[in-house]
Amino acid sequence: MALYLTGDTHGDFRRFLPGAFSDQYRMTKEDIVLICGDFGGVWYGDSQDDFLLGLLDKQPFTTAFVSGNHENYDALRSYPTETWNRGIARKIRPSVILLERGQIFNLCGKQCFTMGGASSHDISGGILEPNDPMFQIEFQRLVESGAAFRINHQSWWCEELPSQHEYEDAKKT
């Protein structure tokens, strides 16, 4: 049983291809690859995610991840919670698992505390509201100016930072 750590896949899982990650030839589902934020594999929240999630699920290892600031929290929230390895998790696929914030998991014989999230650095132009009557005008202005911006519930979610409730749960844990 081995625990491997990586981060910031942003839905690009080429690093897990056999040519890039040769250790997998001797791995089993008991081995865990932990993505420490910005998983990005549940981005659309629909069948568009299925192909990549299916590829991950077919790997010889289990993929676990902690949420980062670039996640679709609306889609992640749609998966039910359950206890997995002594902590609260969401099974995205049988071997693709979101580790909830403020939990302690037993991962390959190690106790691991999870507290994902970060503040987006790529929002200097602001966060647009898609239902704002000025959305198209503001969107075009920001694109033309080259400003970094995000769109609420499309490319940015306030849950990128832990909530007060999550911090309180973490302190109890």
Buried (B, 14 or more C-beta within 10 A) or exposed (E): EBBBEBBEBBBEBEEBEEEEBEEBEEBEEEBBBBBBBBBBBBBEBEEEBEEBBEBBBEBBBBBBBBBBBBBBBEBBBEBEEEEBBEBBBBBBBEBBBBBBBBBBBEBBEEEBEBBBBBEBEEBEBBBBEEEEEEEEEBBEEBEEEEEEBBBBBEBBBEBBBBEEEBBEBBEEB
